[in-house]
């Protein structure tokens, strides 16, 4: 069993210490490195069930899609995150279909769906971990839907800028208006209008492919109004 793989599992899988030696060997033998190019489909809703994903590097976008093809981004996964919705077929009570795309060149550790199902069914600690992580993701999705349905565009934009700044650890956010619109689940024209408005208020300064936060306090006030 590769020591590097064991160390990764120990760090990211809370249940690792509760597995038997045979179960640990089983996980390792059914886990492989997978690379996805930027723009690649990782998981296509009800069409497949690939398994559990541990993101080593890059970024994945999890979204849902309406009957007319409109996409709403639910959340994104970054290095160190675990993607459980791509193994939804493992959890019998979960029937919500999502899609997953690679937003950047991404490296993951993929534990095959059949193997993950066997672990979930045979070890209560793995089952608790899976449902706990699923609950967390569903909470993220509910928060996103609440924003789309109930919050004004300016407040949603302020929330997005602050959350993205925290994620990137910088006041500069390197995203295009089109990317922001996709992540917020809105139209590009709405984002452009908000950028112009926030610029005029002196809260941000934008250049091509970059938005810099100038007045964080103003955004915090708008976020919490």
Backbone as CSV, one residue per row, in Angstrom:
resi,resn,N_x,N_y,N_z,CA_x,CA_y,CA_z,C_x,C_y,C_z
1,UNK,0.849,-1.188,0.000,0.000,0.000,0.000,0.890,1.245,0.000
2,UNK,0.820,2.108,-1.011,1.693,3.280,-1.089,1.534,4.195,0.122
3,UNK,2.660,4.538,0.749,2.611,5.372,1.946,2.022,6.748,1.657
4,UNK,2.339,7.313,0.493,1.825,8.649,0.141,0.298,8.634,0.061
5,UNK,-0.256,7.548,-0.485,-1.705,7.430,-0.596,-2.339,7.287,0.783
6,UNK,-1.707,6.516,1.640,-2.211,6.333,3.004,-2.256,7.670,3.735
7,UNK,-1.201,8.461,3.605,-1.143,9.767,4.282,-2.241,10.694,3.793
8,UNK,-2.544,10.653,2.501,-3.627,11.479,1.959,-4.961,11.046,2.554
9,UNK,-5.211,9.744,2.580,-6.472,9.246,3.124,-6.595,9.554,4.615
10,UNK,-5.517,9.396,5.347,-5.544,9.701,6.779,-5.912,11.158,7.028
11,UNK,-5.429,12.034,6.152,-5.649,13.472,6.338,-7.069,13.889,5.974
12,UNK,-7.613,13.315,4.901,-8.888,13.807,4.372,-10.101,12.942,4.697
13,UNK,-9.894,11.674,5.008,-11.014,10.781,5.302,-11.086,10.539,6.808
14,UNK,-12.095,11.124,7.440,-12.244,10.992,8.891,-12.427,9.544,9.335
15,UNK,-12.948,8.723,8.458,-13.248,7.339,8.816,-12.042,6.409,8.673
16,UNK,-10.910,6.910,8.179,-9.790,6.030,7.850,-9.332,5.203,9.053
17,UNK,-9.307,5.818,10.219,-8.863,5.112,11.416,-9.827,4.037,11.881
18,UNK,-11.047,4.043,11.341,-12.054,3.055,11.725,-12.132,1.888,10.750
19,UNK,-11.265,1.892,9.742,-11.266,0.804,8.762,-10.338,-0.324,9.205
20,UNK,-10.708,-1.525,8.857,-9.821,-2.668,9.088,-8.692,-2.622,8.064
21,UNK,-7.670,-3.426,8.295,-6.557,-3.470,7.351,-7.032,-3.936,5.977
22,UNK,-7.971,-4.878,5.973,-8.502,-5.384,4.705,-9.281,-4.286,3.978
23,UNK,-10.042,-3.497,4.726,-10.812,-2.406,4.113,-9.894,-1.329,3.555
24,UNK,-8.800,-1.054,4.255,-7.849,-0.054,3.760,-7.203,-0.523,2.457
25,UNK,-6.836,-1.785,2.432,-6.274,-2.346,1.194,-7.296,-2.275,0.061
26,UNK,-8.554,-2.524,0.416,-9.633,-2.499,-0.574,-9.801,-1.097,-1.159
27,UNK,-9.762,-0.071,-0.301,-9.880,1.315,-0.767,-8.732,1.645,-1.721
28,UNK,-7.518,1.325,-1.301,-6.346,1.658,-2.119,-6.369,0.943,-3.469
29,UNK,-6.800,-0.302,-3.474,-6.796,-1.069,-4.717,-7.906,-0.628,-5.670
30,UNK,-8.895,0.111,-5.153,-9.996,0.594,-5.987,-9.983,2.112,-6.149
31,UNK,-8.830,2.702,-5.897,-8.660,4.145,-6.065,-7.549,4.384,-7.081
32,UNK,-7.790,5.336,-7.978,-6.798,5.627,-9.001,-6.709,7.124,-9.247
33,UNK,-5.575,7.541,-9.775,-5.387,8.935,-10.174,-6.084,9.171,-11.514
34,UNK,-6.818,10.280,-11.585,-7.499,10.647,-12.830,-7.236,12.126,-13.104
35,UNK,-6.990,12.441,-14.353,-6.765,13.823,-14.767,-7.907,14.274,-15.674
36,UNK,-8.377,15.489,-15.454,-9.406,16.078,-16.294,-8.886,17.392,-16.862
37,UNK,-9.018,17.555,-18.160,-8.648,18.810,-18.791,-9.707,19.867,-18.525
38,UNK,-9.299,21.119,-18.537,-10.243,22.218,-18.358,-11.379,22.095,-19.367
39,UNK,-12.615,22.187,-18.856,-13.788,22.084,-19.712,-14.343,20.683,-19.859
40,UNK,-13.652,19.682,-19.310,-14.097,18.289,-19.459,-15.307,18.006,-18.578
41,UNK,-16.182,17.114,-19.074,-17.287,16.622,-18.255,-16.744,15.563,-17.302
42,UNK,-16.991,15.755,-16.014,-16.546,14.802,-15.003,-17.677,13.857,-14.634
43,UNK,-18.862,14.426,-14.487,-20.031,13.640,-14.078,-21.246,14.227,-14.790
44,UNK,-22.015,13.384,-15.465,-23.124,13.860,-16.296,-24.468,13.443,-15.718
45,UNK,-24.765,13.947,-14.538,-26.073,13.757,-13.927,-26.476,12.302,-13.824
46,UNK,-27.681,11.968,-14.310,-28.180,10.597,-14.182,-27.526,9.616,-15.138
47,UNK,-26.634,10.107,-15.997,-26.047,9.235,-17.013,-24.912,8.365,-16.478
48,UNK,-24.332,8.757,-15.350,-23.231,7.950,-14.814,-23.108,8.126,-13.315
49,UNK,-22.319,7.270,-12.717,-22.035,7.328,-11.284,-20.588,6.865,-11.122
50,UNK,-19.677,7.822,-11.074,-18.271,7.452,-11.185,-17.635,7.085,-9.856
51,UNK,-18.138,7.649,-8.747,-17.558,7.345,-7.454,-17.220,8.606,-6.677
52,UNK,-16.436,8.453,-5.615,-16.058,9.570,-4.751,-14.769,10.204,-5.256
53,UNK,-14.736,11.523,-5.267,-13.591,12.257,-5.801,-12.890,13.030,-4.693
54,UNK,-11.585,12.866,-4.580,-10.764,13.684,-3.699,-9.898,14.567,-4.595
55,UNK,-10.140,15.875,-4.557,-9.448,16.787,-5.464,-8.038,17.062,-4.954
56,UNK,-7.043,16.726,-5.766,-5.649,16.978,-5.427,-5.207,18.364,-5.882
57,UNK,-5.668,18.773,-7.046,-5.358,20.103,-7.567,-6.410,20.467,-8.602
58,UNK,-6.558,21.765,-8.848,-7.522,22.216,-9.831,-8.831,22.630,-9.199
59,UNK,-9.901,22.567,-9.997,-11.198,23.054,-9.549,-12.313,22.383,-10.343
60,UNK,-13.339,21.940,-9.644,-14.518,21.362,-10.275,-15.738,22.215,-9.960
61,UNK,-16.656,22.289,-10.912,-17.903,23.021,-10.711,-19.064,22.031,-10.693
62,UNK,-19.885,22.121,-9.656,-21.058,21.266,-9.513,-22.287,22.118,-9.796
63,UNK,-23.130,21.660,-10.716,-24.281,22.469,-11.103,-25.476,21.592,-11.433
64,UNK,-26.633,22.218,-11.472,-27.845,21.545,-11.905,-28.315,22.202,-13.184
65,UNK,-29.238,21.559,-13.866,-29.661,22.052,-15.176,-31.176,21.909,-15.317
66,UNK,-31.794,22.984,-15.817,-33.238,22.961,-16.045,-33.559,22.218,-17.340
67,UNK,-34.842,21.995,-17.572,-35.255,21.277,-18.781,-34.885,22.041,-20.053
68,UNK,-34.833,23.380,-19.953,-34.489,24.171,-21.130,-32.990,24.421,-21.263
69,UNK,-32.197,23.755,-20.407,-30.746,23.826,-20.533,-30.074,24.917,-19.724
70,UNK,-30.799,25.623,-18.878,-30.192,26.666,-18.060,-29.425,26.038,-16.904
71,UNK,-28.196,26.509,-16.697,-27.347,25.974,-15.638,-27.358,26.889,-14.418
72,UNK,-27.358,26.277,-13.243,-27.192,27.015,-11.990,-26.070,26.356,-11.201
73,UNK,-24.990,27.088,-10.995,-23.861,26.555,-10.226,-24.273,26.410,-8.765
74,UNK,-24.065,25.238,-8.197,-24.443,24.961,-6.810,-23.282,25.196,-5.856
75,UNK,-22.106,24.732,-6.232,-20.893,24.976,-5.458,-19.705,24.528,-6.288
76,UNK,-18.520,24.877,-5.814,-17.292,24.456,-6.487,-16.414,23.687,-5.518
77,UNK,-15.602,22.793,-6.062,-14.691,21.976,-5.265,-13.255,22.349,-5.614
78,UNK,-12.442,22.532,-4.566,-11.048,22.919,-4.743,-10.135,21.857,-4.131
79,UNK,-8.834,22.074,-4.240,-7.864,21.116,-3.713,-8.161,20.800,-2.245
80,UNK,-8.227,19.519,-1.934,-8.510,19.080,-0.574,-9.970,18.767,-0.316
81,UNK,-10.863,19.170,-1.234,-12.291,18.878,-1.082,-12.594,17.462,-1.564
82,UNK,-13.670,16.913,-1.029,-14.141,15.588,-1.444,-15.491,15.753,-2.125
83,UNK,-15.620,15.195,-3.311,-16.876,15.243,-4.054,-17.651,13.955,-3.865
84,UNK,-18.797,14.061,-3.213,-19.592,12.871,-2.929,-20.803,12.764,-3.853
85,UNK,-21.230,13.911,-4.443,-22.423,13.885,-5.282,-22.197,13.093,-6.571
86,UNK,-20.954,12.928,-6.960,-20.646,12.111,-8.140,-20.768,10.624,-7.831
87,UNK,-21.060,10.316,-6.567,-21.307,8.924,-6.166,-22.713,8.793,-5.594
88,UNK,-23.631,9.616,-6.111,-24.990,9.654,-5.572,-25.678,8.295,-5.643
89,UNK,-25.322,7.481,-6.632,-25.957,6.167,-6.768,-25.619,5.260,-5.583
90,UNK,-24.594,5.611,-4.845,-24.193,4.810,-3.688,-25.161,5.024,-2.524
91,UNK,-25.759,6.225,-2.454,-26.650,6.585,-1.362,-28.075,6.460,-1.869
92,UNK,-28.775,5.413,-1.438,-30.066,5.060,-2.020,-31.126,6.146,-1.871
93,UNK,-31.052,6.950,-0.808,-32.078,7.959,-0.567,-31.812,9.260,-1.316
94,UNK,-30.698,9.351,-2.028,-30.332,10.581,-2.723,-30.668,10.454,-4.202
95,UNK,-31.634,11.262,-4.655,-32.092,11.166,-6.045,-31.904,12.479,-6.796
96,UNK,-31.170,13.414,-6.211,-30.966,14.718,-6.834,-29.790,14.637,-7.791
97,UNK,-30.053,14.906,-9.072,-29.021,14.780,-10.096,-28.246,16.086,-10.262
98,UNK,-26.932,15.983,-10.276,-26.083,17.136,-10.517,-25.083,16.785,-11.616
99,UNK,-24.476,17.830,-12.160,-23.453,17.682,-13.188,-22.160,18.279,-12.640
100,UNK,-21.031,17.750,-13.094,-19.733,18.219,-12.624,-18.817,18.426,-13.822
101,UNK,-18.245,19.626,-13.924,-17.293,19.955,-14.979,-15.969,20.384,-14.353
102,UNK,-14.906,20.258,-15.106,-13.596,20.746,-14.666,-13.441,22.200,-15.098
103,UNK,-13.268,23.095,-14.148,-13.072,24.514,-14.437,-11.608,24.824,-14.750
104,UNK,-10.732,23.958,-14.295,-9.298,24.065,-14.578,-8.789,22.654,-14.856
105,UNK,-7.570,22.542,-15.335,-6.934,21.225,-15.382,-6.912,20.682,-13.953
106,UNK,-7.463,19.497,-13.758,-7.711,19.009,-12.401,-7.207,17.583,-12.224
107,UNK,-6.574,17.343,-11.078,-6.113,16.001,-10.705,-6.933,15.522,-9.507
108,UNK,-7.448,14.303,-9.589,-8.244,13.763,-8.492,-7.823,12.336,-8.170
109,UNK,-8.173,11.917,-6.977,-8.140,10.503,-6.614,-9.574,10.019,-6.671
110,UNK,-9.840,9.045,-7.525,-11.194,8.546,-7.731,-11.335,7.158,-7.110
111,UNK,-12.230,7.051,-6.121,-12.572,5.750,-5.549,-13.814,5.254,-6.263
112,UNK,-13.702,4.118,-6.925,-14.771,3.614,-7.778,-16.095,3.478,-7.012
113,UNK,-17.207,3.738,-7.731,-18.527,3.757,-7.103,-18.869,2.419,-6.442
114,UNK,-18.602,1.310,-7.119,-18.951,-0.004,-6.557,-18.180,-0.272,-5.268
115,UNK,-16.921,0.133,-5.247,-16.112,-0.071,-4.046,-16.596,0.838,-2.916
116,UNK,-16.914,2.081,-3.250,-17.395,3.002,-2.225,-18.734,2.534,-1.659
117,UNK,-19.592,1.991,-2.522,-20.869,1.447,-2.047,-20.633,0.303,-1.064
118,UNK,-19.700,-0.562,-1.366,-19.411,-1.690,-0.473,-18.944,-1.201,0.890
119,UNK,-18.126,-0.149,0.886,-17.674,0.424,2.156,-18.832,1.031,2.930
120,UNK,-19.679,1.780,2.235,-20.827,2.420,2.882,-21.748,1.375,3.506
121,UNK,-21.977,0.293,2.790,-22.881,-0.743,3.280,-22.268,-1.571,4.403
122,UNK,-20.934,-1.677,4.409,-20.288,-2.566,5.376,-19.678,-1.907,6.589
123,UNK,-19.563,-0.569,6.576,-18.908,0.119,7.689,-19.727,1.356,8.059
124,UNK,-20.242,1.359,9.288,-21.111,2.456,9.723,-20.388,3.796,9.745
125,UNK,-19.077,3.787,9.985,-18.315,5.036,10.037,-18.220,5.672,8.641
126,UNK,-18.052,4.840,7.633,-18.028,5.352,6.260,-19.406,5.865,5.875
127,UNK,-20.444,5.140,6.287,-21.810,5.559,5.973,-22.130,6.902,6.623
128,UNK,-21.742,7.083,7.862,-21.966,8.364,8.555,-21.200,9.493,7.875
129,UNK,-19.964,9.203,7.473,-19.150,10.208,6.783,-19.831,10.623,5.483
130,UNK,-20.318,9.643,4.727,-20.939,9.931,3.439,-22.181,10.789,3.607
131,UNK,-23.019,10.457,4.587,-24.245,11.232,4.777,-23.959,12.604,5.379
132,UNK,-22.943,12.695,6.223,-22.575,13.993,6.779,-22.071,14.933,5.683
133,UNK,-21.228,14.399,4.800,-20.702,15.220,3.708,-21.811,15.588,2.726
134,UNK,-22.719,14.654,2.480,-23.848,14.941,1.598,-24.731,16.037,2.183
135,UNK,-24.973,15.982,3.477,-25.772,17.012,4.142,-25.119,18.384,4.010
136,UNK,-23.806,18.411,4.156,-23.075,19.669,4.007,-23.238,20.222,2.594
137,UNK,-23.109,19.354,1.596,-23.247,19.802,0.206,-24.674,20.250,-0.090
138,UNK,-25.656,19.549,0.438,-27.042,19.958,0.237,-27.317,21.306,0.886
139,UNK,-26.664,21.565,2.016,-26.778,22.873,2.665,-26.196,23.963,1.771
140,UNK,-25.041,23.681,1.152,-24.439,24.630,0.208,-25.400,24.903,-0.955
141,UNK,-26.032,23.848,-1.440,-26.947,23.985,-2.563,-28.177,24.798,-2.179
142,UNK,-28.689,24.576,-0.976,-29.859,25.318,-0.514,-29.535,26.797,-0.380
143,UNK,-28.349,27.113,0.146,-27.930,28.504,0.273,-27.836,29.163,-1.097
144,UNK,-27.314,28.441,-2.074,-27.216,28.983,-3.421,-28.608,29.248,-4.001
145,UNK,-29.524,28.313,-3.819,-30.869,28.493,-4.353,-31.594,29.633,-3.653
146,UNK,-31.363,29.806,-2.359,-31.952,30.929,-1.635,-31.455,32.253,-2.199
147,UNK,-30.170,32.314,-2.524,-29.632,33.528,-3.123,-30.308,33.813,-4.459
148,UNK,-30.405,32.793,-5.295,-30.984,32.976,-6.623,-32.436,33.431,-6.533
149,UNK,-33.179,32.867,-5.583,-34.616,33.117,-5.521,-34.985,34.376,-4.738
150,UNK,-34.205,34.703,-3.698,-34.698,35.708,-2.752,-33.822,36.951,-2.587
151,UNK,-32.574,36.922,-2.990,-31.694,38.066,-2.759,-31.602,38.953,-3.992
152,UNK,-31.436,40.249,-3.766,-31.278,41.196,-4.860,-29.932,40.969,-5.538
153,UNK,-29.812,41.438,-6.779,-28.596,41.219,-7.561,-27.384,41.869,-6.919
154,UNK,-27.546,43.079,-6.365,-26.393,43.759,-5.766,-25.905,43.039,-4.515
155,UNK,-26.827,42.530,-3.722,-26.425,41.794,-2.520,-25.753,40.473,-2.886
156,UNK,-26.303,39.779,-3.879,-25.696,38.527,-4.322,-24.289,38.760,-4.854
157,UNK,-24.109,39.871,-5.570,-22.795,40.170,-6.138,-21.796,40.479,-5.031
158,UNK,-22.221,41.208,-4.012,-21.342,41.505,-2.878,-20.941,40.222,-2.157
159,UNK,-21.903,39.332,-1.961,-21.612,38.054,-1.305,-20.620,37.251,-2.134
160,UNK,-20.845,37.216,-3.441,-19.948,36.462,-4.314,-18.529,37.009,-4.237
161,UNK,-18.367,38.324,-4.325,-17.032,38.923,-4.302,-16.312,38.618,-2.997
162,UNK,-17.021,38.714,-1.887,-16.399,38.450,-0.589,-16.022,36.977,-0.434
163,UNK,-16.891,36.088,-0.865,-16.592,34.657,-0.763,-15.444,34.275,-1.685
164,UNK,-15.428,34.830,-2.891,-14.364,34.517,-3.836,-13.034,35.078,-3.354
165,UNK,-13.055,36.271,-2.771,-11.845,36.867,-2.215,-11.275,36.004,-1.099
166,UNK,-12.171,35.489,-0.234,-11.729,34.615,0.859,-11.133,33.324,0.315
167,UNK,-11.756,32.765,-0.732,-11.266,31.526,-1.327,-9.889,31.717,-1.952
168,UNK,-9.690,32.840,-2.644,-8.430,33.084,-3.330,-7.384,33.725,-2.427
169,UNK,-7.808,34.208,-1.253,-6.873,34.847,-0.341,-6.305,36.135,-0.888
170,UNK,-7.133,36.893,-1.620,-6.656,38.108,-2.259,-7.825,39.052,-2.501
171,UNK,-7.535,40.338,-2.571,-8.553,41.323,-2.938,-8.791,41.335,-4.443
172,UNK,-7.924,40.691,-5.196,-8.073,40.642,-6.649,-8.715,39.314,-7.064
173,UNK,-9.775,39.424,-7.839,-10.531,38.263,-8.293,-10.370,38.158,-9.806
174,UNK,-9.696,37.120,-10.235,-9.369,36.971,-11.654,-10.387,36.061,-12.340
175,UNK,-11.522,36.667,-12.684,-12.595,35.970,-13.376,-13.220,36.918,-14.391
176,UNK,-13.699,36.361,-15.487,-14.407,37.173,-16.472,-15.861,37.356,-16.036
177,UNK,-16.539,38.311,-16.662,-17.960,38.519,-16.354,-18.760,37.258,-16.675
178,UNK,-18.393,36.571,-17.729,-19.101,35.348,-18.115,-18.942,34.258,-17.057
179,UNK,-17.722,34.109,-16.522,-17.502,33.113,-15.470,-18.302,33.463,-14.216
180,UNK,-18.271,34.717,-13.835,-19.010,35.148,-12.650,-20.501,34.876,-12.822
181,UNK,-21.024,35.187,-13.998,-22.444,34.948,-14.266,-22.777,33.466,-14.124
182,UNK,-21.895,32.608,-14.624,-22.123,31.162,-14.531,-22.099,30.701,-13.082
183,UNK,-21.165,31.225,-12.292,-21.067,30.827,-10.894,-22.235,31.353,-10.064
184,UNK,-22.737,32.543,-10.429,-23.840,33.137,-9.680,-25.198,32.651,-10.148
185,UNK,-25.253,32.025,-11.321,-26.524,31.574,-11.851,-27.374,32.725,-12.361
186,UNK,-26.735,33.672,-13.031,-27.444,34.831,-13.558,-26.950,35.125,-14.964
187,UNK,-27.450,36.227,-15.550,-27.054,36.598,-16.906,-25.792,37.452,-16.878
188,UNK,-25.022,37.362,-17.943,-23.799,38.150,-18.046,-24.105,39.644,-17.976
189,UNK,-25.222,40.050,-18.549,-25.603,41.458,-18.538,-25.831,41.963,-17.113
190,UNK,-26.354,41.105,-16.262,-26.569,41.485,-14.859,-25.231,41.729,-14.174
191,UNK,-24.267,40.843,-14.426,-22.943,41.009,-13.829,-22.294,42.295,-14.321
192,UNK,-22.364,42.551,-15.607,-21.771,43.771,-16.162,-22.400,45.008,-15.539
193,UNK,-23.709,44.962,-15.327,-24.395,46.098,-14.705,-23.953,46.288,-13.256
194,UNK,-23.784,45.184,-12.533,-23.344,45.271,-11.145,-21.900,45.772,-11.054
195,UNK,-21.045,45.319,-11.969,-19.654,45.784,-11.988,-19.611,47.290,-12.205
196,UNK,-20.397,47.779,-13.149,-20.444,49.216,-13.429,-20.946,49.990,-12.220
197,UNK,-21.989,49.480,-11.571,-22.567,50.124,-10.383,-21.566,50.152,-9.224
198,UNK,-20.932,49.029,-8.950,-19.968,48.957,-7.844,-18.752,49.838,-8.130
199,UNK,-18.367,49.917,-9.397,-17.276,50.806,-9.783,-17.626,52.255,-9.483
200,UNK,-18.816,52.655,-9.861,-19.257,54.028,-9.659,-19.311,54.393,-8.174
201,UNK,-19.642,53.413,-7.357,-19.714,53.650,-5.915,-18.335,53.645,-5.262
202,UNK,-17.316,53.215,-6.023,-15.967,53.174,-5.490,-15.678,51.959,-4.636
203,UNK,-16.526,50.933,-4.760,-16.339,49.728,-3.947,-15.343,48.773,-4.575
204,UNK,-15.260,48.782,-5.891,-14.339,47.910,-6.616,-13.674,48.703,-7.733
205,UNK,-12.647,48.091,-8.311,-12.028,48.621,-9.520,-11.795,47.436,-10.437
206,UNK,-12.280,47.567,-11.671,-12.157,46.412,-12.566,-11.283,46.724,-13.767
207,UNK,-10.621,45.694,-14.234,-9.857,45.731,-15.471,-10.180,44.434,-16.208
208,UNK,-9.620,44.230,-17.340,-9.953,43.047,-18.133,-9.630,41.759,-17.373
209,UNK,-10.662,40.978,-17.070,-10.476,39.698,-16.393,-10.112,39.795,-14.932
210,UNK,-10.263,40.979,-14.334,-9.882,41.149,-12.928,-10.777,42.183,-12.247
211,UNK,-11.214,41.874,-11.044,-11.948,42.805,-10.191,-11.186,42.924,-8.870
212,UNK,-10.879,44.154,-8.475,-10.167,44.392,-7.223,-11.109,45.045,-6.223
213,UNK,-11.210,44.467,-5.040,-12.051,45.034,-3.981,-11.340,46.245,-3.377
214,UNK,-12.017,47.386,-3.369,-11.457,48.622,-2.831,-12.035,48.928,-1.458
215,UNK,-13.356,48.768,-1.324,-14.029,49.083,-0.062,-14.712,47.826,0.470
216,UNK,-13.963,47.029,1.194,-14.502,45.765,1.727,-15.625,46.017,2.720
217,UNK,-15.497,47.077,3.511,-16.519,47.374,4.520,-17.877,47.638,3.866
218,UNK,-17.867,48.350,2.749,-19.121,48.622,2.043,-19.761,47.332,1.549
219,UNK,-18.941,46.406,1.054,-19.469,45.127,0.594,-20.030,44.315,1.762
220,UNK,-19.347,44.357,2.888,-19.829,43.644,4.086,-21.181,44.197,4.529
221,UNK,-21.317,45.523,4.477,-22.587,46.136,4.864,-23.696,45.735,3.903
222,UNK,-23.386,45.725,2.603,-24.379,45.315,1.619,-24.731,43.842,1.780
223,UNK,-23.749,43.026,2.084,-23.983,41.594,2.300,-24.946,41.352,3.454
224,UNK,-24.800,42.137,4.509,-25.592,41.878,5.714,-26.863,42.674,5.840
225,UNK,-27.214,43.462,4.808,-28.395,44.334,4.935,-29.684,43.515,4.950
